[in-house]
Amino acid sequence: MATVDKTQSIYSIKVTTLDGQPFDLSTLKGKKILIVNTASKCGYTPQYEELQQLHALHGDSVAVLGFPCNDFGGQESGSESEIGAFCTKNYGVTFQMFEKVHIKGNEQHPLYKWLTDPALNGWNKDAPTWNFCKYLINEKGELVNFFGSGVKPMSKTVLDAIRK
C-alpha cells in the first residue's frame, strides 16, 4: 500500500457546482460519497436514472456527486446550464452536479488527481477509462472502491459497498 499524503484530504479539494458556486466537500464528513464522471451523450447516460434512484433511497447516508466531463468522445459538449437542464428534464436529477472538469491529461482536476494517485488516496491508480466510472469514499474521507462504467449504480456490488 502506498504512503498517503496526509496533508491533502479529499475534504480540502475545491469544487464548483454547475451554477458556479463553491462547494465545500468537508460538509460531507461523516457521510459516504459516490463520485461519478458523467456525460449527456454516452451509452451509459441512462445511469443518471439509477444515480437519482440511489440518491432518493440512500441520500441520508451517501452523497451522489456528478462531475460532467468531455474527455471521452466529446460526449459532454454542452455548457453547465445545458447540462443542468438536460439532467433535470430527462432524469429528474436532484443530486449535486458540478461544473464540467477534465479527469485526465494536463488539465486534470485536483479531485481526479487525488482519486487516481495512490500517493494521495492510499491505494488506487485506476483512472476513468470512460464516462460513468464511480469512486466510493467512506465516512472518514478514505477512498474505498472504484467501479468501472459498466457497474450500474443500483447494482448489488455498489449497494453492498455502500452498506458496509
C-alpha positions as CSV (number, residue, x, y, z in Angstrom):
1,M,0.0,0.0,0.0
2,A,1.3,3.4,-0.9
3,T,2.1,6.1,1.7
4,V,-0.8,8.6,1.8
5,D,-0.1,12.3,1.7
6,K,-2.0,13.2,4.8
7,T,-1.6,16.9,4.0
8,Q,-4.2,16.6,1.3
9,S,-7.5,15.1,2.1
10,I,-10.5,14.9,-0.2
11,Y,-12.1,17.4,2.0
12,S,-9.6,20.1,1.1
13,I,-10.1,19.9,-2.6
14,K,-12.0,22.9,-4.2
15,V,-15.0,22.1,-6.4
16,T,-17.6,24.3,-8.0
17,T,-21.3,23.5,-8.6
18,L,-23.0,23.6,-12.0
19,D,-24.3,27.1,-11.2
20,G,-20.8,28.4,-10.4
21,Q,-21.0,28.2,-6.6
22,P,-18.1,26.9,-4.5
23,F,-18.9,23.7,-2.7
24,D,-17.1,22.6,0.5
25,L,-16.6,18.8,0.4
26,S,-15.9,18.9,4.1
27,T,-19.6,19.4,4.6
28,L,-19.9,15.7,3.7
29,K,-17.7,14.4,6.5
30,G,-19.4,11.5,8.2
31,K,-21.3,10.5,5.0
32,K,-20.2,8.2,2.2
33,I,-19.6,9.9,-1.2
34,L,-20.1,8.4,-4.6
35,I,-18.2,10.4,-7.3
36,V,-19.2,9.8,-10.9
37,N,-17.8,11.3,-14.1
38,T,-20.9,11.9,-16.2
39,A,-21.8,12.8,-19.9
40,S,-25.1,13.5,-21.6
41,K,-24.4,11.7,-24.9
42,C,-23.0,8.4,-23.8
43,G,-24.3,4.9,-24.0
44,Y,-24.1,4.9,-20.1
45,T,-26.1,8.2,-19.8
46,P,-29.2,6.2,-18.7
47,Q,-27.3,5.5,-15.5
48,Y,-28.4,9.0,-14.4
49,E,-31.7,7.3,-13.6
50,E,-30.1,4.9,-11.2
51,L,-27.9,7.6,-9.7
52,Q,-31.1,9.6,-9.0
53,Q,-32.7,6.4,-7.5
54,L,-29.7,5.8,-5.3
55,H,-29.8,9.4,-4.2
56,A,-33.5,9.2,-3.4
57,L,-33.2,5.9,-1.5
58,H,-29.9,6.4,0.3
59,G,-29.2,10.1,0.2
60,D,-29.2,10.2,4.0
61,S,-26.1,8.0,4.1
62,V,-24.4,8.6,0.7
63,A,-23.9,11.8,-1.3
64,V,-24.0,11.3,-5.0
65,L,-21.8,13.8,-6.8
66,G,-21.8,14.1,-10.6
67,F,-18.9,15.6,-12.5
68,P,-19.6,16.2,-16.2
69,C,-16.6,15.5,-18.4
70,N,-16.0,15.9,-22.1
71,D,-12.7,13.9,-22.1
72,F,-14.2,10.8,-23.8
73,G,-15.5,11.0,-27.3
74,G,-16.8,14.6,-26.9
75,Q,-19.9,13.2,-25.2
76,E,-20.4,16.2,-22.9
77,S,-20.0,19.3,-25.1
78,G,-22.8,21.4,-23.5
79,S,-22.4,24.3,-21.2
80,E,-23.1,24.0,-17.5
81,S,-26.6,25.4,-17.9
82,E,-27.3,22.9,-20.8
83,I,-26.0,20.0,-18.7
84,G,-28.2,21.0,-15.8
85,A,-31.3,21.4,-18.0
86,F,-30.6,18.0,-19.6
87,C,-30.2,16.2,-16.3
88,T,-33.4,17.7,-14.8
89,K,-35.6,17.3,-17.9
90,N,-34.5,13.8,-18.8
91,Y,-33.7,12.2,-15.5
92,G,-35.1,14.4,-12.7
93,V,-31.7,14.8,-11.2
94,T,-31.7,16.3,-7.8
95,F,-28.3,15.1,-6.5
96,Q,-25.4,17.6,-6.6
97,M,-23.9,18.2,-10.0
98,F,-20.7,20.1,-10.6
99,E,-19.0,22.2,-13.3
100,K,-17.5,20.3,-16.2
101,V,-14.0,19.1,-15.4
102,H,-11.1,17.3,-17.0
103,I,-10.5,14.0,-15.4
104,K,-7.3,13.1,-17.3
105,G,-4.4,14.8,-19.0
106,N,-2.6,18.1,-18.3
107,E,-5.7,19.9,-17.1
108,Q,-6.8,17.1,-14.8
109,H,-9.0,18.5,-11.9
110,P,-7.3,18.1,-8.5
111,L,-10.2,15.9,-7.4
112,Y,-9.4,13.4,-10.1
113,K,-5.7,13.7,-9.3
114,W,-6.5,12.7,-5.7
115,L,-8.8,9.8,-6.9
116,T,-6.2,8.3,-9.2
117,D,-2.9,8.9,-7.4
118,P,-2.0,6.2,-4.8
119,A,0.3,8.6,-3.0
120,L,-2.7,10.8,-2.3
121,N,-5.6,8.3,-1.8
122,G,-3.6,5.3,-0.4
123,W,-4.1,2.6,-3.0
124,N,-5.9,3.4,-6.2
125,K,-4.3,4.2,-9.5
126,D,-7.3,3.5,-11.7
127,A,-8.4,6.5,-13.7
128,P,-11.7,6.5,-15.5
129,T,-11.5,4.7,-18.8
130,W,-14.8,6.1,-20.0
131,N,-17.8,8.1,-18.7
132,F,-19.7,6.9,-15.6
133,C,-16.8,5.5,-13.6
134,K,-17.6,5.6,-9.9
135,Y,-15.4,6.2,-6.8
136,L,-16.8,5.5,-3.3
137,I,-15.4,7.4,-0.4
138,N,-16.2,6.3,3.2
139,E,-17.4,8.5,6.1
140,K,-13.7,9.2,7.1
141,G,-12.8,10.6,3.6
142,E,-10.9,7.4,2.5
143,L,-11.3,6.1,-1.0
144,V,-12.6,2.5,-0.6
145,N,-13.9,1.4,-4.0
146,F,-13.6,2.0,-7.7
147,F,-16.3,0.8,-10.1
148,G,-16.0,0.9,-13.9
149,S,-18.5,2.4,-16.3
150,G,-20.4,-0.9,-16.7
151,V,-21.2,-1.2,-13.0
152,K,-24.7,0.2,-12.5
153,P,-25.3,2.5,-9.5
154,M,-28.1,0.3,-8.1
155,S,-26.2,-3.0,-8.7
156,K,-25.7,-5.3,-5.7
157,T,-21.9,-4.6,-5.9
158,V,-22.4,-0.8,-5.4
159,L,-25.2,-1.2,-2.8
160,D,-23.2,-3.8,-0.8
161,A,-20.2,-1.4,-0.7
162,I,-22.4,1.5,0.4
163,R,-23.9,-0.6,3.2
164,K,-20.5,-1.6,4.6
